[in-house]
Amino acid sequence: MTMSPRVRKAMLAVHIAASVGWLGAIAAYIALNVPIVAGADEQLVRAAHLMMRPVAWYAVVPLAVTSLVTGIVQSLGTPWGLFRHYWVLISLVMTVFATVILLLHMGDVDALAARAADPSSDVGRLNGDLFHSIGGLVVLLVPLVLNLYKPRGLTRYGWRKQQEQRAASR
Amino acid sequence: MPGWVKALGIAILLLVAIVVLVMLLSGGQHGPGMHG
C-alpha cells in the first residue's frame, strides 16, 4: 500500500523528529554520566543517577518506539519497501536491535535510580551507565548515515519484486 | 551483495569482537541485573 504524498511527508517529518530526538535524548543521558565519570561529589552522583530514569523512560524509550514504528510505516507505505533494499533492511535490524537492548536495559536503569535514592547505599557502587548509552549512540549512527546516503543495493527479495513489476508492466 | 554491505558487516563483526574481548578482559561485568 502506497501512501499519498501528503501523508508520506507528514510521516517522514514525524520519523525524522523522533529519530533525531532519540539521538538527542541519548546525548542528554550521556551528559548525565559526565559528573559521575569526573568524580563529582556524592550528592551530584546520586542526583545524576536519579535523573537518568526519567530521561530514559520519558524521552529515550518513547522516541525509540516512535522512530521504529514510523520507520516501518514509512518503508511499507513507499516504494522503498521494508526488505527490498539493503540500506532499509540494515536500518531496520539496527533500530530493532537498539530498541530491544534499550527495553531490556530499563530494569537496570530503575535499579540504579533506586540505589541512588537510598541514602544508606554505597555511592562507590554507583558507576553510571556509559557503556549502553555510548553503544546505543554508535549503533544509531549507522541507520542515520544509511538513511541520508541511501546506498544502492537490492536484496534477493527486492530483485525478485523488481523483475515481477517489470514483467507486469510489459 | 554490494561491497558496502560486506564492508559494514566486517566492521560490525570487528566492533562486536572488540567489545566482547574488552568485557572478557574486564571480568565480564556486564548484562541485565549487574546494577541490581
Backbone of each chain as ProteinMPNN parsed JSONL, in Angstrom:
{"seq_chain_A": "MTMSPRVRKAMLAVHIAASVGWLGAIAAYIALNVPIVAGADEQLVRAAHLMMRPVAWYAVVPLAVTSLVTGIVQSLGTPWGLFRHYWVLISLVMTVFATVILLLHMGDVDALAARAADPSSDVGRLNGDLFHSIGGLVVLLVPLVLNLYKPRGLTRYGWRKQQEQRAASR", "coords_chain_A": {"N_chain_A": [[0.847, -1.193, 0.0], [0.651, 2.116, -0.977], [1.394, 5.322, 0.333], [-0.273, 8.518, 0.174], [1.301, 11.489, -1.234], [1.118, 13.635, 0.582], [0.51, 12.468, 3.093], [2.744, 10.837, 3.287], [4.831, 12.715, 3.504], [4.161, 13.944, 5.928], [4.412, 11.772, 7.651], [7.101, 11.241, 7.299], [8.195, 13.545, 8.426], [7.509, 13.186, 11.125], [8.932, 10.85, 11.607], [11.637, 11.669, 11.201], [11.837, 13.647, 13.185], [11.424, 12.103, 15.52], [13.563, 10.286, 15.34], [15.879, 11.903, 15.323], [15.394, 13.152, 17.711], [15.629, 10.965, 19.416], [18.386, 10.426, 19.276], [19.235, 12.83, 20.412], [18.15, 12.611, 22.987], [19.633, 10.472, 23.94], [22.106, 11.704, 23.961], [21.672, 13.543, 26.014], [21.381, 11.757, 28.104], [23.929, 10.631, 28.158], [25.296, 12.914, 28.915], [24.484, 13.127, 31.556], [26.07, 11.257, 32.701], [28.551, 12.363, 32.815], [29.323, 13.961, 35.19], [29.52, 11.792, 36.95], [31.554, 10.139, 35.955], [33.55, 12.001, 36.094], [34.018, 12.14, 38.747], [32.432, 13.55, 40.675], [30.941, 15.188, 43.61], [29.136, 13.343, 46.233], [26.356, 13.983, 46.342], [25.79, 15.04, 43.803], [26.406, 12.854, 42.185], [24.451, 11.009, 43.021], [22.151, 12.47, 42.303], [22.454, 12.622, 39.53], [22.191, 9.914, 38.785], [19.547, 9.52, 39.606], [18.197, 11.182, 37.827], [18.633, 9.933, 35.413], [16.725, 7.992, 35.107], [14.024, 9.229, 34.592], [14.758, 10.543, 32.187], [15.388, 8.4, 30.55], [12.962, 6.852, 30.581], [10.93, 8.696, 29.824], [11.85, 10.093, 27.639], [13.941, 8.776, 26.023], [12.911, 6.097, 25.585], [10.125, 6.483, 24.568], [10.728, 7.951, 22.229], [12.359, 6.189, 20.862], [10.61, 4.037, 20.299], [8.689, 5.388, 18.76], [10.282, 6.201, 16.613], [10.997, 3.72, 15.525], [8.462, 2.585, 14.842], [7.352, 4.538, 13.077], [9.288, 4.45, 11.124], [8.973, 1.879, 10.073], [6.341, 2.079, 9.085], [6.737, 4.103, 7.221], [8.47, 2.823, 5.421], [6.883, 0.688, 4.479], [4.828, 2.092, 3.314], [5.81, 3.312, 1.09], [7.517, 3.113, -2.144], [9.981, 2.075, -1.419], [9.867, -0.093, 0.347], [10.222, -2.707, 2.901], [11.996, -4.83, 2.934], [13.39, -4.745, 0.588], [15.596, -3.177, -0.14], [19.035, -3.062, 0.741], [19.926, -0.985, 2.455], [17.625, -0.154, 3.797], [16.831, -2.502, 5.074], [19.066, -3.052, 6.739], [19.015, -0.762, 8.332], [16.585, -1.192, 9.628], [17.141, -3.571, 11.079], [19.204, -2.691, 12.788], [17.855, -0.697, 14.236], [15.789, -2.116, 15.47], [17.35, -3.832, 17.022], [18.657, -1.949, 18.72], [16.424, -0.911, 20.058], [15.355, -3.158, 21.374], [17.493, -3.892, 23.085], [17.563, -1.568, 24.601], [15.019, -1.65, 25.9], [15.321, -4.003, 27.377], [17.303, -3.175, 29.059], [16.166, -1.317, 30.727], [15.346, -2.138, 33.242], [17.715, -2.22, 34.689], [18.303, 0.487, 34.708], [16.244, 1.439, 36.323], [16.942, 0.088, 38.676], [19.412, 1.243, 39.299], [18.602, 3.89, 39.796], [16.97, 3.469, 42.016], [18.832, 2.591, 43.855], [20.416, 4.873, 44.049], [18.613, 6.572, 45.252], [18.464, 5.654, 47.79], [19.686, 6.651, 50.776], [21.403, 5.246, 52.405], [22.853, 3.648, 50.797], [25.893, 2.535, 49.158], [27.788, 4.941, 47.67], [29.922, 4.502, 46.08], [29.345, 2.346, 44.532], [27.804, 3.283, 42.565], [28.144, 3.59, 39.424], [27.43, 4.871, 37.09], [26.244, 4.808, 33.642], [27.529, 4.485, 31.139], [28.359, 2.661, 29.142], [26.13, 1.392, 27.762], [24.802, 3.664, 26.795], [26.641, 5.021, 25.122], [27.163, 2.941, 23.377], [24.601, 2.625, 22.254], [24.354, 5.055, 20.925], [26.387, 4.829, 18.992], [25.457, 2.606, 17.531], [23.091, 3.682, 16.477], [24.015, 5.592, 14.758], [24.608, 4.333, 12.414], [22.097, 3.644, 10.966], [21.368, 6.321, 10.631], [23.326, 7.414, 8.868], [22.972, 5.658, 6.697], [20.297, 6.24, 6.002], [20.577, 8.82, 5.097], [22.367, 8.686, 2.89], [21.414, 6.569, 1.376], [22.539, 4.115, 0.036], [23.064, 2.175, -2.981], [21.691, -1.069, -3.803], [20.034, -3.995, -4.068], [18.142, -6.406, -2.277], [17.781, -10.019, -2.473], [15.07, -10.577, -2.44], [14.075, -8.034, -3.09], [15.106, -7.749, -5.659], [13.743, -9.797, -6.978], [11.096, -8.87, -6.75], [11.315, -6.562, -8.235], [11.765, -7.636, -10.782], [9.323, -8.909, -11.138], [7.593, -6.716, -11.211], [8.511, -5.415, -13.496], [7.923, -7.334, -15.425], [5.169, -7.358, -15.221], [4.519, -4.826, -16.116], [5.024, -4.907, -18.785]], "CA_chain_A": [[0.0, 0.0, 0.0], [1.464, 3.323, -1.067], [0.753, 6.484, 0.95], [-0.343, 9.716, -0.672], [2.47, 12.331, -0.95], [0.906, 14.471, 1.774], [0.648, 11.591, 4.276], [4.138, 10.38, 3.306], [5.666, 13.801, 4.026], [3.837, 14.112, 7.353], [5.0, 10.627, 8.345], [8.555, 11.426, 7.245], [8.523, 14.592, 9.401], [7.429, 12.563, 12.459], [10.041, 9.885, 11.705], [12.906, 12.396, 11.375], [11.805, 14.296, 14.508], [11.596, 11.072, 16.551], [14.897, 9.683, 15.246], [16.853, 12.899, 15.787], [15.107, 13.316, 19.141], [16.186, 9.783, 20.099], [19.829, 10.678, 19.411], [19.386, 13.936, 21.371], [17.852, 12.099, 24.329], [20.806, 9.68, 24.342], [23.161, 12.678, 24.283], [21.356, 14.062, 27.356], [21.658, 10.642, 29.027], [25.396, 10.556, 28.279], [25.722, 14.107, 29.677], [24.259, 12.845, 32.979], [27.157, 10.393, 33.162], [29.816, 13.115, 32.899], [29.757, 14.198, 36.574], [29.828, 10.514, 37.613], [32.886, 9.746, 35.49], [34.505, 13.035, 36.529], [34.224, 12.006, 40.191], [31.788, 14.658, 41.395], [30.597, 14.859, 44.998], [28.123, 12.302, 46.382], [25.003, 14.476, 46.022], [25.663, 15.169, 42.349], [26.4, 11.488, 41.621], [23.109, 10.443, 43.279], [21.169, 13.22, 41.504], [22.616, 12.229, 38.115], [21.582, 8.588, 38.631], [18.087, 9.664, 39.724], [17.676, 11.831, 36.613], [18.736, 9.04, 34.255], [15.475, 7.214, 34.982], [13.008, 9.928, 33.781], [15.253, 10.818, 30.824], [15.268, 7.151, 29.79], [11.566, 6.407, 30.43], [10.026, 9.688, 29.213], [12.409, 10.66, 26.399], [14.62, 7.793, 25.163], [12.027, 4.973, 25.196], [9.047, 6.858, 23.623], [11.283, 8.373, 20.937], [12.849, 4.974, 20.194], [9.453, 3.296, 19.774], [8.106, 6.207, 17.685], [11.196, 6.134, 15.462], [10.882, 2.375, 14.938], [7.132, 2.392, 14.236], [7.195, 5.426, 11.907], [10.215, 3.959, 10.103], [8.339, 0.715, 9.429], [5.197, 2.592, 8.313], [7.321, 4.855, 6.1], [9.003, 1.863, 4.445], [5.796, -0.079, 3.866], [3.93, 2.991, 2.591], [6.507, 3.903, -0.056], [8.084, 2.06, -2.997], [11.224, 1.525, -0.861], [9.597, -1.386, 0.99], [10.954, -2.975, 4.149], [13.029, -5.855, 2.736], [13.833, -4.702, -0.812], [16.902, -2.526, -0.269], [19.901, -3.378, 1.878], [20.039, 0.111, 3.42], [16.402, -0.149, 4.622], [16.861, -3.718, 5.902], [20.085, -2.894, 7.786], [18.499, 0.262, 9.257], [15.544, -1.841, 10.434], [17.776, -4.512, 12.019], [19.928, -1.915, 13.807], [16.893, 0.016, 15.082], [15.121, -3.128, 16.308], [18.359, -4.265, 17.993], [18.844, -0.884, 19.715], [15.197, -0.779, 20.857], [15.236, -4.339, 22.256], [18.508, -3.754, 24.149], [17.11, -0.464, 25.464], [13.915, -2.099, 26.752], [15.858, -4.989, 28.328], [18.196, -2.479, 29.987], [15.436, -0.369, 31.575], [15.33, -2.662, 34.615], [18.967, -1.779, 35.315], [18.188, 1.936, 34.929], [15.386, 1.553, 37.515], [17.704, -0.39, 39.839], [20.42, 2.267, 39.612], [17.901, 5.037, 40.388], [16.513, 3.061, 43.353], [20.017, 2.564, 44.727], [20.839, 6.265, 44.265], [17.627, 7.21, 46.129], [18.645, 5.126, 49.148], [20.837, 7.371, 51.349], [22.326, 4.33, 53.079], [23.595, 2.847, 49.811], [27.293, 2.92, 48.927], [27.88, 5.755, 46.449], [31.029, 3.943, 45.293], [28.806, 1.337, 43.61], [27.031, 3.98, 41.528], [29.188, 3.827, 38.419], [26.895, 5.435, 35.861], [25.714, 3.9, 32.619], [28.099, 4.983, 29.879], [28.535, 1.611, 28.139], [24.945, 1.225, 26.917], [24.412, 4.899, 26.111], [27.564, 5.259, 24.004], [26.889, 1.852, 22.43], [23.362, 2.965, 21.551], [24.644, 6.178, 20.017], [27.185, 4.296, 17.868], [24.568, 1.748, 16.719], [22.099, 4.5, 15.764], [24.656, 6.403, 13.719], [24.6, 3.546, 11.165], [20.895, 3.98, 10.197], [21.365, 7.749, 10.284], [24.144, 7.587, 7.655], [22.325, 4.909, 5.606], [19.091, 6.96, 5.588], [20.978, 10.03, 4.378], [23.024, 8.384, 1.608], [20.632, 5.552, 0.637], [23.413, 3.439, -0.932], [22.377, 1.22, -3.855], [21.836, -2.488, -3.487], [18.768, -4.685, -3.84], [18.201, -7.744, -1.694], [17.22, -11.015, -3.407], [13.621, -10.342, -2.453], [13.869, -6.787, -3.821], [15.413, -8.012, -7.07], [12.635, -10.603, -7.486], [9.937, -7.983, -6.845], [11.565, -5.658, -9.363], [11.533, -8.417, -12.003], [7.874, -9.125, -11.25], [6.963, -5.45, -11.612], [8.885, -5.168, -14.894], [7.166, -8.285, -16.245], [3.761, -6.952, -15.185], [4.328, -3.567, -16.849], [5.22, -5.13, -20.232]], "C_chain_A": [[0.885, 1.246, 0.0], [0.69, 4.505, -0.482], [0.685, 7.63, -0.048], [0.85, 10.607, -0.303], [2.323, 13.165, 0.32], [1.11, 13.66, 3.064], [2.11, 11.158, 4.429], [5.052, 11.452, 3.908], [5.436, 14.014, 5.521], [4.492, 13.002, 8.171], [6.521, 10.746, 8.391], [9.003, 12.465, 8.283], [8.528, 14.012, 10.817], [8.62, 11.621, 12.658], [11.384, 10.595, 11.946], [12.957, 13.024, 12.771], [12.073, 13.278, 15.611], [13.021, 10.521, 16.534], [15.98, 10.632, 15.75], [16.672, 13.135, 17.287], [15.682, 12.18, 19.966], [17.695, 9.986, 20.331], [20.081, 11.781, 20.445], [19.152, 13.473, 22.8], [19.014, 11.245, 24.842], [21.96, 10.61, 24.725], [22.941, 13.256, 25.687], [21.68, 13.011, 28.419], [23.17, 10.508, 29.255], [25.893, 11.732, 29.128], [25.535, 13.896, 31.18], [25.37, 11.973, 33.564], [28.463, 11.154, 33.378], [30.229, 13.395, 34.345], [30.13, 12.913, 37.317], [31.239, 10.075, 37.251], [33.932, 10.719, 36.001], [34.739, 13.007, 38.04], [33.663, 13.165, 40.989], [31.436, 14.229, 42.825], [29.369, 13.938, 45.05], [26.731, 12.754, 45.95], [24.779, 14.538, 44.523], [25.612, 13.801, 41.676], [25.024, 10.861, 41.821], [22.06, 11.128, 42.403], [21.246, 12.803, 40.034], [21.972, 10.866, 37.871], [20.055, 8.655, 38.708], [17.487, 10.232, 38.444], [17.748, 10.938, 35.375], [17.406, 8.315, 34.013], [14.411, 7.975, 34.184], [13.469, 10.249, 32.366], [15.065, 9.565, 29.965], [13.798, 6.803, 29.518], [10.719, 7.389, 29.628], [10.587, 10.348, 27.964], [12.974, 9.551, 25.507], [13.647, 6.713, 24.671], [10.904, 5.413, 24.241], [9.585, 7.259, 22.249], [11.799, 7.164, 20.149], [11.685, 4.226, 19.535], [8.815, 4.065, 18.608], [8.965, 6.126, 16.431], [11.054, 4.788, 14.746], [9.551, 2.21, 14.18], [6.974, 3.259, 12.983], [8.14, 5.003, 10.775], [9.612, 2.788, 9.34], [7.175, 1.177, 8.541], [5.695, 3.299, 7.045], [7.824, 3.908, 5.001], [7.883, 1.147, 3.706], [4.888, 0.794, 3.002], [4.578, 3.678, 1.402], [7.075, 2.775, -0.924], [9.387, 1.454, -2.445], [11.014, 0.131, -0.28], [10.476, -1.603, 2.216], [12.121, -3.932, 3.933], [13.641, -5.813, 1.334], [15.245, -4.148, -0.965], [17.73, -2.814, 0.986], [19.923, -2.257, 2.909], [18.817, 0.181, 4.334], [16.442, -1.33, 5.598], [17.865, -3.588, 7.06], [19.635, -1.848, 8.815], [17.455, -0.347, 10.193], [16.176, -2.738, 11.5], [18.475, -3.746, 13.148], [18.962, -1.232, 14.774], [16.158, -0.956, 16.0], [16.082, -3.583, 17.404], [18.512, -3.221, 19.108], [17.628, -0.765, 20.627], [15.059, -1.948, 21.842], [16.238, -4.235, 23.413], [18.095, -2.664, 25.14], [16.035, -0.946, 26.436], [14.388, -3.118, 27.789], [16.684, -4.305, 29.418], [17.448, -1.581, 30.976], [15.334, -0.836, 33.033], [16.574, -2.226, 35.377], [18.934, -0.279, 35.622], [17.347, 2.19, 36.186], [16.161, 1.169, 38.776], [18.751, 0.637, 40.271], [19.773, 3.465, 40.321], [17.453, 4.716, 41.817], [17.688, 3.062, 44.337], [20.465, 3.993, 45.058], [19.902, 6.97, 45.25], [17.773, 6.77, 47.582], [19.885, 5.773, 49.778], [21.851, 6.458, 52.041], [23.17, 3.517, 52.091], [24.997, 3.42, 49.59], [27.4, 3.672, 47.597], [28.993, 5.24, 45.529], [30.555, 2.903, 44.292], [27.904, 1.959, 42.536], [28.026, 4.433, 40.447], [28.685, 4.428, 37.115], [26.512, 4.368, 34.856], [26.226, 4.317, 31.236], [28.099, 3.93, 28.783], [27.339, 1.526, 27.183], [24.61, 2.495, 26.146], [25.337, 5.206, 24.934], [27.362, 4.179, 22.937], [25.651, 2.147, 21.592], [23.583, 4.065, 20.524], [25.391, 5.691, 18.777], [26.291, 3.47, 16.939], [23.622, 2.605, 15.873], [22.711, 5.392, 14.7], [24.656, 5.669, 12.374], [23.317, 3.819, 10.36], [20.837, 5.44, 9.774], [22.11, 7.98, 8.966], [23.474, 6.885, 6.469], [21.084, 5.647, 5.083], [19.423, 8.226, 4.807], [21.488, 9.701, 2.981], [22.246, 7.392, 0.737], [21.492, 4.823, -0.394], [22.659, 2.362, -1.718], [22.583, -0.211, -3.393], [20.497, -3.114, -3.162], [19.023, -6.03, -3.172], [17.642, -8.728, -2.738], [15.724, -10.811, -3.572], [13.302, -9.092, -3.279], [14.089, -6.971, -5.304], [14.256, -8.785, -7.719], [11.385, -9.736, -7.708], [10.08, -7.041, -8.039], [11.305, -6.37, -10.702], [10.042, -8.635, -12.246], [7.161, -7.866, -11.75], [7.257, -5.14, -13.077], [8.08, -6.064, -15.83], [5.705, -7.861, -16.325], [3.52, -5.701, -16.024], [4.511, -3.745, -18.359], [3.911, -5.421, -20.951]], "O_chain_A": [[1.751, 1.411, 0.859], [-0.498, 4.68, -0.751], [1.476, 7.705, -0.988], [1.365, 10.508, 0.811], [3.295, 13.374, 1.046], [1.785, 14.103, 3.993], [2.647, 11.114, 5.536], [5.932, 11.149, 4.714], [6.377, 14.235, 6.282], [5.052, 13.248, 9.239], [7.151, 10.397, 9.389], [10.036, 12.305, 8.934], [9.423, 14.3, 11.611], [9.235, 11.592, 13.724], [12.17, 10.171, 12.793], [13.977, 12.95, 13.456], [12.849, 13.543, 16.529], [13.619, 10.312, 17.589], [16.875, 10.236, 16.497], [17.639, 13.294, 18.032], [16.164, 12.392, 21.078], [18.208, 9.751, 21.426], [21.009, 11.691, 21.249], [19.86, 13.887, 23.718], [19.344, 11.285, 26.027], [22.694, 10.349, 25.678], [23.89, 13.437, 26.45], [22.186, 13.334, 29.493], [23.629, 10.302, 30.378], [26.792, 11.575, 29.954], [26.312, 14.408, 31.986], [25.582, 11.956, 34.776], [29.373, 10.658, 34.042], [31.367, 13.105, 34.715], [30.967, 12.944, 38.219], [32.024, 9.689, 38.118], [35.059, 10.33, 36.306], [35.564, 13.762, 38.556], [34.33, 13.702, 41.873], [31.608, 13.07, 43.199], [28.66, 13.772, 44.058], [26.01, 12.015, 45.279], [23.724, 14.145, 44.024], [24.868, 13.604, 40.715], [24.483, 10.249, 40.899], [21.192, 10.47, 41.832], [20.218, 12.649, 39.374], [21.284, 10.677, 36.868], [19.355, 7.949, 37.981], [16.405, 9.822, 38.023], [17.019, 11.151, 34.406], [17.018, 8.061, 32.873], [13.921, 7.445, 33.187], [12.662, 10.23, 31.436], [14.642, 9.646, 28.812], [13.425, 6.498, 28.386], [9.877, 6.969, 28.834], [9.873, 11.092, 27.291], [12.542, 9.397, 24.365], [13.572, 6.449, 23.471], [10.732, 4.788, 23.194], [8.975, 6.948, 21.226], [11.69, 7.12, 18.923], [11.763, 3.835, 18.371], [8.446, 3.472, 17.595], [8.447, 5.999, 15.322], [10.999, 4.729, 13.518], [9.524, 1.757, 13.036], [6.515, 2.776, 11.948], [7.82, 5.182, 9.6], [9.723, 2.709, 8.116], [7.035, 0.732, 7.401], [5.151, 3.117, 5.956], [7.629, 4.159, 3.812], [7.914, 1.009, 2.483], [4.253, 0.302, 2.069], [3.962, 4.537, 0.772], [7.113, 1.621, -0.498], [9.847, 0.43, -2.948], [11.885, -0.731, -0.401], [11.353, -0.796, 2.526], [13.121, -3.867, 4.649], [14.337, -6.748, 0.937], [16.003, -4.6, -1.824], [17.228, -2.812, 2.11], [19.937, -2.528, 4.11], [18.941, 0.531, 5.507], [16.134, -1.186, 6.781], [17.571, -3.955, 8.198], [19.845, -2.02, 10.016], [17.437, -0.062, 11.39], [15.803, -2.68, 12.672], [18.353, -4.107, 14.319], [19.208, -1.189, 15.979], [15.931, -0.656, 17.172], [15.696, -3.708, 18.566], [18.498, -3.562, 20.29], [17.772, -0.544, 21.83], [14.69, -1.751, 23.0], [15.886, -4.46, 24.571], [18.254, -2.814, 26.352], [16.115, -0.693, 27.638], [13.927, -3.112, 28.931], [16.759, -4.784, 30.549], [18.034, -1.131, 31.96], [15.247, -0.015, 33.946], [16.503, -1.902, 36.563], [19.455, 0.174, 36.641], [17.686, 3.042, 37.007], [16.055, 1.831, 39.808], [18.948, 0.868, 41.464], [20.304, 3.987, 41.301], [17.537, 5.558, 42.71], [17.556, 3.475, 45.489], [20.843, 4.289, 46.192], [20.329, 7.854, 45.994], [17.269, 7.427, 48.493], [21.008, 5.482, 49.367], [23.005, 6.836, 52.242], [24.081, 2.792, 52.489], [25.251, 4.606, 49.8], [27.137, 3.11, 46.534], [28.991, 5.522, 44.33], [31.253, 2.6, 43.324], [27.323, 1.254, 41.71], [28.648, 5.491, 40.542], [29.428, 4.491, 36.136], [26.461, 3.18, 35.175], [25.451, 4.477, 30.293], [27.868, 4.252, 27.618], [27.5, 1.58, 25.963], [24.186, 2.433, 24.992], [24.87, 5.605, 23.867], [27.388, 4.468, 21.74], [25.647, 1.947, 20.378], [23.069, 4.011, 19.407], [25.073, 6.085, 17.655], [26.354, 3.611, 15.717], [23.377, 2.303, 14.705], [22.001, 5.896, 13.83], [24.698, 6.303, 11.319], [23.411, 4.189, 9.189], [20.327, 5.766, 8.702], [21.604, 8.649, 8.064], [23.41, 7.438, 5.371], [20.841, 5.68, 3.877], [18.646, 8.657, 3.955], [21.101, 10.343, 2.005], [22.399, 7.375, -0.485], [21.206, 4.903, -1.588], [21.743, 1.723, -1.2], [23.538, -0.516, -2.679], [19.892, -2.821, -2.131], [20.007, -6.705, -3.473], [17.097, -8.311, -3.76], [15.185, -10.863, -4.678], [12.364, -9.097, -4.077], [13.351, -6.419, -6.12], [13.84, -8.485, -8.838], [10.707, -9.86, -8.728], [9.117, -6.759, -8.753], [10.716, -5.802, -11.622], [9.557, -8.562, -13.375], [6.26, -7.93, -12.586], [6.387, -4.669, -13.811], [7.614, -5.627, -16.883], [5.074, -7.989, -17.375], [2.437, -5.53, -16.582], [4.193, -2.841, -19.131], [3.906, -5.629, -22.164]]}, "seq_chain_B": "MPGWVKALGIAILLLVAIVVLVMLLSGGQHGPGMHG", "coords_chain_B": {"N_chain_B": [[25.618, -9.389, -3.426], [26.142, -6.052, -2.389], [29.351, -4.279, -2.228], [29.58, -2.434, -0.099], [27.879, -3.417, 1.834], [29.147, -5.767, 2.635], [31.518, -4.653, 3.668], [30.476, -3.118, 5.78], [29.376, -5.157, 7.325], [31.697, -6.574, 8.07], [32.964, -4.568, 9.561], [31.123, -4.256, 11.68], [31.224, -6.821, 12.815], [33.9, -6.843, 13.679], [33.811, -4.786, 15.573], [31.993, -5.839, 17.428], [33.488, -8.056, 18.243], [35.645, -6.77, 19.484], [34.33, -5.478, 21.596], [33.339, -7.703, 23.03], [35.769, -8.897, 23.725], [36.927, -6.911, 25.343], [35.062, -6.918, 27.413], [35.397, -9.488, 28.408], [38.065, -9.388, 29.255], [37.83, -7.473, 31.21], [36.546, -8.771, 33.199], [33.95, -9.45, 32.7], [31.871, -7.805, 33.622], [29.004, -7.143, 32.925], [25.675, -6.88, 31.607], [22.102, -7.631, 31.929], [20.801, -6.817, 35.116], [23.199, -6.432, 36.414], [23.535, -4.092, 37.763], [21.841, -4.319, 39.827]], "CA_chain_B": [[25.601, -8.452, -2.283], [27.047, -4.93, -2.678], [30.587, -4.211, -1.442], [29.428, -1.651, 1.129], [27.213, -4.27, 2.842], [30.194, -6.65, 3.164], [32.417, -3.819, 4.488], [29.754, -2.779, 7.014], [29.275, -6.402, 8.097], [33.016, -6.843, 8.67], [33.188, -3.53, 10.591], [30.258, -4.572, 12.832], [31.776, -8.028, 13.45], [35.119, -6.439, 14.385], [33.397, -3.98, 16.727], [31.401, -6.774, 18.407], [34.598, -8.859, 18.77], [36.408, -5.907, 20.402], [33.514, -5.274, 22.804], [33.333, -8.979, 23.774], [37.124, -9.072, 24.262], [37.09, -5.951, 26.454], [34.213, -7.392, 28.518], [36.028, -10.685, 28.989], [39.292, -8.967, 29.945], [37.494, -6.67, 32.397], [35.874, -9.635, 34.17], [32.562, -9.717, 32.296], [30.912, -7.027, 34.421], [28.036, -6.575, 32.028], [24.478, -7.675, 31.378], [20.955, -7.23, 32.732], [20.876, -7.174, 36.523], [24.505, -6.207, 37.027], [23.46, -2.923, 38.651], [20.843, -4.587, 40.859]], "C_chain_B": [[26.589, -7.309, -2.551], [28.257, -4.895, -1.737], [30.419, -3.48, -0.123], [28.75, -2.466, 2.233], [28.249, -5.202, 3.486], [31.118, -5.867, 4.096], [31.763, -3.48, 5.827], [29.65, -4.003, 7.923], [30.585, -6.724, 8.799], [33.289, -5.848, 9.795], [32.383, -3.839, 11.855], [30.803, -5.798, 13.582], [33.029, -7.699, 14.257], [34.777, -5.689, 15.672], [32.834, -4.883, 17.835], [32.508, -7.603, 19.061], [35.409, -8.048, 19.787], [35.647, -5.729, 21.717], [33.518, -6.538, 23.667], [34.691, -9.198, 24.449], [37.347, -8.172, 25.481], [36.281, -6.412, 27.654], [34.833, -8.591, 29.217], [37.259, -10.305, 29.798], [38.992, -8.19, 31.227], [36.676, -7.478, 33.405], [34.414, -9.858, 33.885], [31.534, -9.001, 33.135], [29.897, -6.355, 33.52], [26.821, -7.483, 31.92], [23.357, -7.232, 32.286], [21.123, -7.691, 34.196], [22.194, -6.881, 37.189], [24.489, -5.024, 37.982], [22.574, -3.208, 39.875], [21.406, -4.939, 42.211]], "O_chain_B": [[27.743, -7.559, -2.9], [28.207, -5.402, -0.616], [31.041, -3.852, 0.872], [29.002, -2.245, 3.417], [28.246, -5.409, 4.699], [31.466, -6.343, 5.177], [32.405, -3.545, 6.875], [29.815, -3.899, 9.138], [30.596, -7.098, 9.972], [33.785, -6.228, 10.856], [32.892, -3.704, 12.968], [30.841, -5.819, 14.812], [33.213, -8.198, 15.367], [35.374, -5.928, 16.722], [33.151, -4.717, 19.013], [32.487, -7.833, 20.27], [35.812, -8.573, 20.825], [36.224, -5.813, 22.801], [33.681, -6.461, 24.885], [34.756, -9.63, 25.6], [37.877, -8.603, 26.505], [36.746, -6.314, 28.789], [34.804, -8.702, 30.442], [37.479, -10.829, 30.891], [39.758, -8.225, 32.19], [36.166, -6.913, 34.373], [33.696, -10.397, 34.727], [30.438, -9.518, 33.346], [29.919, -5.135, 33.36], [26.916, -8.694, 32.115], [23.587, -6.55, 33.284], [21.537, -8.821, 34.458], [22.323, -7.055, 38.401], [25.31, -4.942, 38.896], [22.559, -2.436, 40.833], [20.649, -5.182, 43.15]]}, "name": "protein", "num_of_chains": 2, "seq": "MTMSPRVRKAMLAVHIAASVGWLGAIAAYIALNVPIVAGADEQLVRAAHLMMRPVAWYAVVPLAVTSLVTGIVQSLGTPWGLFRHYWVLISLVMTVFATVILLLHMGDVDALAARAADPSSDVGRLNGDLFHSIGGLVVLLVPLVLNLYKPRGLTRYGWRKQQEQRAASRMPGWVKALGIAILLLVAIVVLVMLLSGGQHGPGMHG"}
